[in-house]
Amino acid sequence: MNGVTWTVVLFIIGACVSADEVYEKFEDGPKHCKAALVYGGWAYSRMKGSCNQFIQCTERDQAFIQTCAAGTFYNGKECRHAREVNCPYDPCSVQKKGFKYSDGQSCFGYYRCVQGRSFYKTCKNGYYFNPYKQGCYGDPTCKRDNLIHPCAFGTTYPFPGKPRLFYLFDGLETFTPMRCPRGTWYRHDICTCDWITPGKIKDSVCSTMFHFMYDGNFLEKYNRIQQMPTTGVAIFGKSALFNKGGKIIIWAMNNLDLDNDFALCFEFQVKTMNGEVSLLSNDYDKVSFTYKLTYIPLKRKVRAYVILKDGTLADLTVIGVDPNKPHFVRLAKFGDDIKLRVDNTPAAVVKAHAGVAPNKSPLVIGAARGSHDFIGYFDELKFFRCVPSHFFDDYHDDERK
């Protein structure tokens, strides 16, 4: 107003909240909660394959995924510094001394292996961690200044998957979950709570369920949900960089009903020419996919496979996809049609005479059975529970974000 910029300074308080409000629900709760450890009136269970995520169970065996702050692992009761935790899934347990891997939350954070355990480290400001060169290298887009809280009492960290919460670090060893005052949301770019509403888009009736930008970190744009990258994935510039064996798991897509309209889009560029390469699917832990997108570089094809409720397969193919260039992929189901378009090329369309088959698996980026691992760059993943009116229109590069 009149050229004046207003800054809102808020006093942050801790508060008790319900599990439904705080955590991302985990659909296979009863199976994981029966043998969970009871601690402090709640029950807790390790998250298979992860050291910094775990499952919190209610007395009704409802399960919710909780994530520790960067640099900390779950020890069976609470989140502690990674070096103090004996985690059965610690990547360093099978790596040689000195090996380093990304923290899965930022462009500058990484772990270093010492005697079979992970020790947390960070690159200095303006440098990013490169897992392939095993060191910190200059990148002016990688900033860590925003993790230093302007107040004197400590440092704040985002709480992955929940925009109203954040972690308060005392500078020594304690990470305390905190909640912003009512009507405000934690912003990791300014390290405090602000008057914003995550996910609201002006003049639009169809907004994203999630939008991962990979812009210096693995956070969702409005921190509504979380993802779980493995050690083979790191942030490079403003993209997710996949090496062999790398994948990202998004549990919010677990058991999601895709029978109604939906749309998803993303950008990618491969660095491999081996066979049929997995882009994304819900093929996970011996559960077969009901949707899968792949790329065949030598044949210049992007393919989408969708299993319908009557057991039939909808198979869509777009040709002429150059393996030496980045590409923008869009897939949607609207009404009885399933449509796939890559860049501004002609789209592939099939009639879906039945709904999409349900599946109790998460969305997995970069890996699927029957396909080669994705190696390359992945960016700007969006998912909608609807189809935006101009979703398949021709685009210019500056319109995708």
C-alpha atoms as one frame of an Amber mdcrd trajectory, in Angstrom:
protein
   0.000   0.000   0.000   1.479   3.329  -1.138   4.826   1.627  -1.671   5.141
   0.547   1.966   6.203  -3.041   2.723   4.791  -4.525   5.921   6.606  -7.207
   7.882   4.592  -9.372  10.272   6.504 -10.504  13.360   4.719 -13.276  15.246
   5.230 -14.830  18.656   5.275 -18.602  18.142   3.761 -20.974  20.682   3.770
 -24.720  21.135   0.415 -26.467  21.239  -1.171 -29.898  21.450  -2.930 -30.962
  18.262  -4.725 -34.082  17.099  -2.937 -36.721  15.039  -5.228 -36.064  12.073
  -4.192 -32.411  12.090  -0.469 -33.016  12.469   0.485 -36.058  10.450   0.028
 -37.521   7.012  -2.193 -40.587   7.336  -0.681 -44.000   6.569  -3.279 -46.351
   5.101  -1.772 -49.672   6.257  -2.027 -48.643   9.913  -3.362 -51.779  11.636
  -0.594 -53.987  10.243   2.144 -51.646  11.473   0.540 -50.584  14.745  -0.103
 -54.005  16.307   3.569 -54.524  17.137   4.369 -50.857  17.721   6.274 -49.618
  20.752   4.101 -47.732  23.257   5.822 -44.589  24.524   4.308 -41.579  26.250
   0.738 -42.732  25.646   1.258 -43.232  21.910   2.545 -46.151  19.880   5.422
 -45.839  17.438   6.780 -48.040  14.679   9.766 -47.716  12.377   9.133 -46.802
   8.759  10.500 -49.581   6.566  13.552 -48.417   4.645  13.797 -45.014   6.343
  15.791 -43.653   9.273  14.259 -40.186   9.535  10.600 -41.169   9.115   8.476
 -43.277  11.441   4.844 -44.243  12.041   2.824 -42.885  14.948  -0.221 -44.937
  15.984  -3.370 -43.947  17.836  -5.254 -46.187  20.265  -7.572 -47.090  17.354
  -4.613 -48.345  15.292  -4.716 -45.354  12.957  -1.235 -44.701  11.600   0.376
 -41.403  10.613   3.758 -40.757   9.011   6.001 -38.411  10.982   9.316 -36.978
   9.779  12.327 -35.955  11.836  14.103 -32.678  11.150  17.114 -32.641   8.817
  20.160 -34.223  10.443  18.168 -36.362  12.881  17.064 -40.016  12.873  14.292
 -41.812  14.750  15.718 -43.997  17.548  12.552 -45.904  18.474  11.268 -43.217
  20.841  12.244 -39.807  19.471  14.323 -37.953  16.878  17.980 -37.576  17.835
  21.154 -36.531  16.050  21.851 -39.136  13.368  25.277 -39.974  14.783  23.616
 -41.081  18.054  21.102 -43.461  16.470  21.644 -47.103  15.574  19.207 -47.302
  12.641  18.881 -50.678  10.850  18.337 -48.818   7.558  21.303 -46.446   7.906
  22.898 -46.258   4.418  26.311 -46.014   6.073  25.956 -49.530   7.486  26.798
 -50.873   4.012  29.107 -48.075   2.822  32.799 -47.511   3.354  34.116 -44.857
   5.726  33.975 -41.370   4.244  31.096 -42.051   1.838  28.656 -39.130   1.619
  25.005 -38.882   0.597  22.311 -36.204   0.388  20.074 -35.485   3.391  16.990
 -35.735   1.158  15.671 -32.376   2.352  17.942 -29.644   0.987  20.555 -28.872
  -1.660  23.312 -28.245   0.909  22.779 -30.923   3.586  24.511 -34.306   3.508
  25.641 -37.196   5.676  29.179 -38.561   6.003  29.779 -42.193   6.960  31.910
 -42.781  10.052  32.217 -46.306  11.486  28.960 -47.437   9.922  26.892 -44.439
  11.058  25.697 -41.221   9.420  27.086 -37.882  10.621  25.258 -34.758   9.446
  27.160 -32.013   7.597  26.259 -28.960   5.513  27.925 -27.045   2.695  28.530
 -23.345   3.181  26.170 -20.791   1.682  26.213 -20.691  -2.125  27.437 -24.285
  -2.411  25.490 -27.489  -3.036  26.316 -31.080  -2.199  27.144 -33.236  -5.232
  26.792 -36.944  -4.307  28.607 -38.122  -7.430  31.666 -35.943  -6.886  31.284
 -36.477  -3.118  31.768 -32.850  -2.182  30.453 -29.273  -2.070  30.531 -27.238
  -5.283  29.581 -23.672  -6.100  25.935 -22.971  -6.919  24.552 -19.452  -6.325
  20.983 -20.817  -6.296  21.659 -22.998  -3.227  21.029 -20.829  -0.175  21.160
 -21.834   3.471  20.860 -18.397   5.083  17.125 -18.867   5.521  17.703 -21.600
   8.109  19.141 -19.079  10.573  16.270 -17.704  12.613  16.287 -13.905  13.011
  15.489 -14.286  16.711  18.089 -15.247  19.293  16.398 -18.302  20.787  17.267
 -20.840  18.106  16.846 -22.122  14.597  13.685 -23.265  12.837  13.246 -26.110
  10.380  10.203 -26.942   8.239   7.997 -29.834   9.333   7.663 -31.850   6.096
   4.079 -32.349   5.034   2.424 -29.921   7.463   2.418 -26.186   6.667   1.133
 -25.099  10.085   3.971 -26.816  11.974   7.730 -26.385  12.223  10.656 -27.615
  14.326  12.370 -25.318  16.813  16.027 -26.251  17.381  17.703 -25.081  20.586
  21.139 -25.051  18.965  22.293 -28.091  20.944  20.277 -31.286  20.595  16.540
 -30.712  21.025  14.083 -30.404  18.119  10.622 -29.394  19.361   7.529 -29.539
  17.094   5.747 -26.169  17.208   2.537 -24.800  15.725   1.951 -21.408  14.141
  -0.847 -19.193  15.508  -4.288 -19.784  14.006  -4.636 -18.413  10.483  -0.898
 -18.384   9.782   1.492 -20.849   8.130   5.204 -21.561   8.451   7.279 -20.248
   5.541  10.677 -21.882   5.190  11.901 -19.012   3.011  11.634 -16.482   5.860
  11.864 -18.966   8.775   8.744 -17.847  10.590   4.949 -17.870  10.395   3.132
 -15.583   7.989  -0.386 -14.716   6.837  -0.642 -17.018   3.846  -2.955 -19.819
   2.784  -1.113 -22.768   1.164  -2.451 -24.017  -2.122  -4.961 -21.271  -2.865
  -4.834 -20.180  -6.497  -6.683 -17.096  -7.659  -9.264 -17.387 -10.417  -9.031
 -21.169 -10.524 -11.456 -23.913  -9.568  -8.859 -26.671 -10.031  -5.732 -26.427
  -7.880  -2.915 -28.855  -7.148  -3.056 -31.534  -4.473   0.735 -31.210  -4.430
   3.478 -29.428  -6.350   7.130 -30.404  -5.906   9.399 -27.758  -7.433  12.815
 -29.185  -6.345  13.930 -25.575  -5.988  16.845 -26.031  -3.593  15.047 -28.643
  -1.458  12.603 -31.573  -1.511   9.729 -29.681   0.119   6.306 -29.464  -1.486
   5.557 -25.896  -2.630   3.143 -25.264   0.252   4.550 -28.039   2.482   1.222
 -29.913   2.408   2.679 -33.404   1.932   6.118 -34.998   2.002   8.232 -37.254
  -0.166  10.964 -39.754   0.687  14.033 -39.680  -1.596  16.683 -42.405  -1.379
  20.436 -41.817  -1.289  20.613 -41.960  -5.101  18.702 -38.674  -5.445  20.025
 -35.172  -4.768  19.116 -31.570  -5.525  21.180 -30.093  -8.355  20.443 -26.490
  -9.268  16.656 -26.421  -9.362  15.994 -30.066 -10.237  16.119 -33.503  -8.631
  19.109 -35.428  -9.988  18.746 -39.234 -10.087  21.627 -41.686 -10.167  21.307
 -45.472 -10.596  19.170 -46.910  -7.809  17.676 -43.552  -6.899  13.941 -43.170
  -6.355  11.447 -40.932  -4.575   8.397 -42.283  -2.727   5.274 -40.166  -2.154
   3.088 -41.889   0.439   0.205 -39.426   0.045  -0.690 -41.351  -3.133  -1.011
 -44.619  -1.200  -4.432 -46.206  -1.860  -5.662 -43.041  -3.591  -8.824 -43.562
  -5.648  -8.205 -42.433  -9.246 -11.623 -43.470 -10.527 -12.675 -39.836 -11.008
 -10.918 -37.105 -12.975  -7.242 -36.479 -12.223  -4.195 -34.925 -13.876  -0.452
 -35.012 -13.338   2.485 -33.385 -15.078   6.251 -33.204 -14.707   9.486 -32.397
 -16.534  12.372 -34.782 -17.157  15.606 -35.261 -19.067  17.338 -38.641 -19.211
  21.053 -39.348 -19.004  20.775 -42.997 -20.033  19.890 -44.863 -23.221  19.217
 -48.266 -21.645  15.967 -49.910 -22.722  12.658 -48.766 -21.236  13.263 -46.296
 -18.405  10.842 -45.832 -15.505   9.545 -42.288 -15.004   6.873 -42.813 -12.345
   4.412 -45.502 -11.245   2.705 -47.019  -8.212   4.712 -50.236  -8.498   6.131
 -50.775  -4.999   7.206 -53.582  -2.675   5.896 -56.518  -4.752   2.554 -54.803
  -5.465   2.006 -54.489  -9.222   1.268 -51.098 -10.727  -2.094 -49.758 -11.845
  -0.410 -46.821 -13.584   3.107 -46.468 -14.960   4.875 -43.974 -17.238   8.102
 -44.929 -19.008  10.476 -43.589 -21.639  12.305 -45.536 -24.359  15.167 -43.225
 -25.448  16.358 -45.171 -28.508  12.791 -45.403 -29.838  12.008 -41.816 -28.773
   8.770 -42.933 -27.076   6.962 -42.039 -23.865   4.429 -44.669 -22.798   1.653
 -44.693 -20.205   0.107 -47.919 -18.919  -3.137 -47.740 -16.921  -4.864 -50.839
 -15.497  -8.655 -50.504 -15.408 -11.060 -52.038 -12.892 -12.164 -54.740 -15.345
  -8.537 -55.876 -15.718  -7.932 -54.381 -19.171  -4.879 -52.272 -19.987  -5.020
 -48.767 -21.447  -1.753 -48.286 -23.361  -0.839 -44.805 -24.642   2.272 -43.926
 -26.670   3.703 -40.578 -27.789   6.527 -40.726 -30.360   9.220 -38.287 -31.454
  10.534 -37.552 -27.930  14.194 -36.530 -28.371  16.485 -38.148 -25.714  18.885
 -35.194 -25.874  16.351 -32.596 -24.728  14.233 -31.919 -21.614  10.514 -32.712
 -21.892   7.195 -31.782 -20.307   4.757 -34.692 -19.747   1.019 -34.394 -19.058
  -1.345 -37.277 -18.247  -5.019 -36.948 -17.309  -8.271 -38.864 -17.017 -11.395
 -36.813 -17.669 -14.743 -38.447 -18.219 -14.210 -41.599 -20.284 -10.936 -40.386
 -21.835  -7.328 -40.924 -20.754  -4.939 -38.550 -22.503  -1.135 -38.329 -22.692
   0.781 -35.410 -24.185   4.526 -34.673 -24.274   5.624 -31.105 -24.997   3.504
 -29.650 -27.824   3.350 -32.848 -29.881   0.017 -34.511 -30.797  -1.560 -36.254
 -27.804  -2.448 -39.940 -27.446  -6.036 -40.609 -26.314  -7.860 -43.823 -25.367
 -11.397 -44.496 -24.166 -11.607 -45.861 -20.627 -14.660 -48.121 -20.486 -14.006
 -48.722 -16.760 -12.458 -46.809 -13.872  -8.782 -46.958 -12.872  -8.041 -49.963
 -10.663  -7.219 -49.121  -7.003  -3.813 -49.869  -5.544  -2.419 -49.797  -1.992
   0.954 -48.484  -3.119   2.546 -45.024  -3.043   3.710 -43.103  -6.088   7.315
 -43.996  -6.939   9.497 -41.782  -9.133  12.440 -43.334 -10.950  12.002 -47.077
 -10.380   9.559 -49.849 -11.315   9.776 -53.560 -11.959  10.255 -54.448 -15.604
  11.921 -51.095 -16.361  15.406 -49.652 -16.038  16.164 -47.121 -13.302  15.723
 -43.496 -14.246  19.013 -41.596 -14.472  18.777 -37.890 -15.155  16.862 -34.785
 -14.089  13.283 -34.646 -12.787  11.390 -31.454 -12.027   8.073 -29.635 -11.433
   5.844 -32.560 -10.409   2.176 -31.565 -10.017  -0.879 -33.670  -9.221  -4.539
 -32.581  -9.420  -7.762 -34.305  -8.288  -9.369 -32.580 -11.271  -8.275 -31.460
 -14.749  -7.444 -27.752 -15.229  -9.302 -26.219 -18.164  -6.149 -25.420 -20.164
  -4.091 -28.405 -19.023  -3.322 -29.749 -22.517  -2.897 -26.418 -24.312   0.344
 -25.593 -26.116   2.781 -23.982 -23.708   5.874 -21.812 -23.549   8.746 -22.588
 -21.174   7.823 -19.790 -18.760   4.236 -21.059 -18.409   4.909 -24.431 -16.787
   5.567 -23.122 -13.292
